Amino acid sequence: MIVVSAAAPGDLVAAAGVLAEAFVDDPVTGAVVGGSAHDRLERTRHLFLGLLPSAIAHGTVDVARHVDRPEILGVALWEAPDAATSVLRLAARLPSFWRALGPGGLYRGVSTKIAIDRHRPRQPHWYLQEIGVAAAARGQGVGGALIHARLASVDAQDAAAYLESSSERNRRLYRRHDFVEVAVLDGVVGSPTTMWRASASDRSVGLTCRGARPCRPA
């Protein structure tokens, strides 16, 4: 059985390792991190060591484990509707980002974040910033468990949710959780697709795309 809980500060290093393993070959993350193949995993780990602490403190990082084992199988990093992560806020973790990216990567990272933020819907929403599953745990329903757990809370708040996806395989998973495709995100390497999940009350009356036009339902 897989259980999902909020990450604790002691989960930081393991959670960063899982996300680094999951994103080392991701086209968007890879374009930002750069570097050679042999050091990209470590650079990606430092990237997540910079991103995770604030999110863990705000209770928006979920981790999945087997019910009787301590190892982290998967991690989901969310951003609450009232907690948008600005470039200025991320500057507090500059040492980790410097080790991960170097000066050129920092420029690419800021440029990528600006391009991504430009496409974010104005309507308040939960944002699935990153989700990753350890290689040894893939195919066991870990990603679905992580998404389901947070979306239960999102629906209880009658809130919407939003994400970007670079993978058709992942988009199939998101569609099963009521996300619909909105548009291709131009100006970002890999051209990820943006996806929107309407609030429970909007979905109940058939409104799947409020606040996220134009929408192309899957």
C-alpha positions in Angstrom: 0.0 0.0 0.0 1.3 3.5 -0.9 0.7 6.3 1.6 1.1 10.0 0.9 2.0 12.6 3.5 3.4 16.1 3.8 7.2 16.2 3.6 9.1 17.0 6.7 12.4 18.9 6.8 14.2 15.6 7.3 12.9 14.5 3.9 14.7 17.3 2.0 17.7 15.4 0.8 15.9 12.2 -0.2 13.1 14.2 -1.9 15.7 16.2 -3.9 17.4 12.9 -4.9 14.1 11.4 -6.2 13.2 14.6 -8.2 16.7 14.8 -9.6 16.5 11.2 -10.8 13.1 11.9 -12.4 14.1 15.1 -14.1 17.7 14.5 -15.2 16.5 13.8 -18.7 13.6 16.2 -18.8 14.0 18.6 -21.7 12.9 21.8 -19.8 15.0 21.0 -16.7 18.0 19.8 -18.8 18.0 23.0 -20.8 18.2 25.1 -17.7 20.7 22.9 -15.8 23.0 22.3 -18.7 26.4 20.8 -18.0 27.8 17.4 -19.2 25.9 14.1 -18.9 28.2 12.9 -16.1 27.4 15.8 -13.7 23.9 16.6 -14.7 22.3 14.4 -12.0 24.2 16.2 -9.2 23.5 19.6 -10.7 19.8 18.8 -10.9 19.8 17.6 -7.3 21.2 20.9 -6.2 18.5 22.7 -8.2 15.8 20.9 -6.1 17.7 21.4 -2.9 17.2 25.1 -3.7 13.5 24.8 -4.6 12.2 22.5 -1.9 12.9 24.0 1.6 10.4 26.9 1.3 7.8 24.6 -0.1 8.3 22.0 2.6 8.0 24.8 5.2 4.6 25.8 3.7 3.3 22.2 3.6 3.1 22.0 -0.2 5.5 19.1 -0.8 3.9 15.6 -0.7 5.9 12.4 -0.5 4.8 8.9 -1.2 6.1 5.7 0.6 5.1 2.1 1.1 3.1 1.9 4.3 5.8 -0.1 6.1 9.0 1.4 4.6 10.8 4.7 5.1 12.1 5.2 1.6 10.6 8.0 -0.5 9.1 6.6 -3.7 7.8 9.8 -5.2 7.5 13.6 -4.6 5.1 16.2 -5.7 5.9 19.9 -5.3 2.8 22.2 -5.3 2.3 25.9 -5.1 -0.8 27.2 -3.3 -3.0 29.9 -4.8 -1.8 32.5 -2.5 1.9 31.6 -2.5 3.3 32.3 -6.0 7.1 31.8 -6.0 8.7 34.9 -7.4 12.2 35.1 -8.7 13.0 37.4 -5.8 11.8 34.8 -3.3 14.0 32.2 -4.9 17.0 34.4 -4.6 17.2 33.4 -0.9 18.4 30.0 -2.1 21.0 31.4 -4.4 24.0 29.2 -3.2 22.1 26.0 -4.2 21.1 27.4 -7.5 24.6 28.6 -8.2 26.0 25.1 -7.6 23.3 23.6 -9.8 23.3 26.1 -12.6 26.3 28.4 -12.6 25.9 32.0 -14.1 24.7 30.8 -17.5 22.2 28.5 -16.0 20.9 31.1 -13.6 20.1 33.3 -16.6 18.4 30.4 -18.4 16.5 29.5 -15.2 15.2 33.1 -14.7 14.3 33.4 -18.4 12.4 30.0 -18.3 10.5 30.9 -15.2 9.4 34.3 -16.7 8.2 32.5 -19.8 6.3 29.9 -17.8 4.8 32.5 -15.5 3.6 34.5 -18.4 1.2 31.6 -19.4 -0.1 31.0 -15.9 -3.9 31.7 -15.7 -5.0 34.7 -13.7 -7.7 32.8 -11.9 -6.4 31.5 -8.5 -5.2 27.9 -8.7 -3.0 25.2 -7.2 0.0 24.7 -9.4 1.7 21.3 -9.7 5.3 22.6 -10.1 7.1 19.3 -10.2 6.2 15.6 -9.7 8.7 12.7 -9.9 8.9 9.0 -9.0 12.0 7.0 -8.2 13.1 4.8 -11.1 12.6 1.6 -9.1 9.0 2.6 -8.1 7.7 3.5 -11.6 4.6 1.6 -12.8 3.4 1.1 -9.2 0.8 3.9 -9.1 2.9 6.3 -7.1 2.3 9.3 -9.4 -1.4 8.7 -9.4 -1.4 8.4 -5.6 0.4 11.7 -5.2 -1.9 13.5 -7.5 -5.1 12.0 -6.0 -4.0 12.9 -2.5 -3.5 16.6 -3.2 -6.5 17.0 -5.5 -8.8 15.7 -2.7 -7.7 18.7 -0.7 -8.0 21.0 -3.8 -11.6 19.8 -4.4 -12.4 20.3 -0.7 -11.5 24.0 -1.2 -13.4 24.1 -4.5 -10.2 25.3 -6.2 -8.7 24.9 -9.6 -5.4 23.3 -10.5 -2.8 23.9 -13.3 0.4 22.3 -14.6 2.7 22.0 -17.5 3.7 18.6 -19.0 6.5 17.7 -21.4 5.4 14.1 -21.8 2.4 12.5 -23.5 2.6 9.6 -21.1 2.2 12.0 -18.2 -0.6 13.9 -19.9 -2.6 10.6 -20.1 -2.2 10.4 -16.3 -3.3 14.0 -15.8 -6.4 13.5 -18.1 -7.5 10.7 -15.8 -7.6 13.2 -13.0 -9.8 15.7 -14.9 -7.0 17.9 -16.3 -7.6 19.2 -19.9 -5.1 20.4 -22.4 -5.0 24.2 -22.9 -2.1 25.2 -25.2 1.5 24.5 -26.1 3.9 26.7 -24.1 5.9 28.6 -26.7 9.3 30.0 -25.8 10.3 27.1 -23.5 12.5 24.3 -24.6 10.5 21.1 -25.2 7.3 23.0 -25.8 5.4 21.6 -22.8 1.6 21.6 -22.9 -0.3 23.5 -20.3 -3.2 21.8 -18.6 -6.1 23.0 -16.4 -8.4 21.3 -13.9 -11.5 23.3 -13.2 -12.9 23.5 -9.7 -15.3 20.8 -8.5 -18.3 23.2 -8.8 -17.3 24.2 -12.3 -16.8 20.6 -13.4 -20.2 19.6 -11.9 -21.9 21.9 -14.4 -19.6 21.0 -17.3 -17.3 24.0 -17.2 -13.8 22.6 -17.7 -11.9 25.6 -18.9 -13.0 28.7 -17.0 -10.0 31.0 -16.4 -7.8 29.1 -18.9 -9.0 30.0 -22.4 -8.3 29.0 -25.1 -9.0 25.4 -24.1 -8.7 22.3 -26.2 -10.3 19.4 -24.1 -8.6 16.1 -24.6 
